[in-house]
Amino acid sequence: DKNMRGRRAKQGKLAGTGAAINVVLGFKPDYVRVINVTQKSITEMTPLMSAAKGIQTLDSGSGTTDIAELSSAGITLTESGFKLGTNAALNTASDVIYYIAW
């Protein structure tokens, strides 16, 4: 655990699977940021958002950046961490994925 202004925080690296991934942190996070290097996307989640959603920023090519609220298959906060959904820009097989949560 890392300490971020008195809060528990963790960071890590995952390999995308294309199937839901449960990430165990040992605490329920107040914020999760997932960076998918392969898909060039950043997805963020807070407890104020509904389960399996998130706000996603995606480099869609040609100098265009899209920001959208995921309607499903996003991030779900759990009592001990979070679950990555199957959104293609969030979690596809063999993707290089980093996360930080606090």
N, C-alpha and C positions, 0 to 999 in steps of 0.2 A: 504494500500500500504506500502510496505517496501522499504527502500532506499538501493540500492546496487551500491556504487560508483557513486552516482548522478543519477542513473536510477530508473525508476519505476519498482517494482518487486512485484510479488504475488506468494503465494504458497497455496496449498489446498489439499483436499482429496475428492475423488469421489468414487462412487460405479459403477462398470462396468455394462453395460446394454446389450452389444452385438449389439446395434444400435449406430449410430453416436451421439456424445455428443457435444453440443456447450458450451464452457467455456467462460464466459464473464469476462474480466479483467478490462475493461475500457481504454485500450490502445492496440496498435498493438505491440506484443513482437518481440524482435530481436533474442530471443532464448527460446525454450521450452524443458524441460526435463520431461518425464513422467516415473514414476517408478511403474510398476505393480508388487506388492508383491506376489500376487497369482500365476501369470505366470512366476515369476522370470525373468522379462525383464526390460530393460531400453531403451527408444526410445527418440531420440533427433532430433530437427528440427531447422533450421535457414532460413532466407529469401533467402539464396542462393540455397536452394533445391526447387524442384518443389512441387506444392500442392499435398497433400495426400501421401506424401512420408516420409522419415526419415531414420535415421541410428539406427538400433536396435541391442542391445546386449542381448543375450538370453542364460540362463543356460539350455542347452538341456539335462542335466543329465549325469551321468557317468563321471563327471569331465570335461565335454566338454563345452566350451563357444563359441557360434557362433556370428559373427558380420556380418550383412547384410544390404544392402539398400533395404527398402521396395519399391516395385514397384507400390503399390496402397494400399488404406484403412489405410493409416498412419495418419499423423498430417497435418492439413491445417491451416496456419496462417490467421487470419481475421483482419479487421480494429479495432475490439474491443476485441480480444482475440485469441482463436484457436478452432479448431474442431478436436475431436478424431474420427478417423475412426473405422472400424470394424475388423481390423486385430486381429486374435485370441489371439496373445501374447500381444496385446495392450489393448483390450477392449472386454472382454467376460462377460456375465451376472454374477453378484455377485462378480466380482473381486474387490480387494482392490487396489486402484490406488491413487498415490500421484503425484503432479506436482509442478514445480517451473518454473516461466516465468519472463523474464525481457527484 
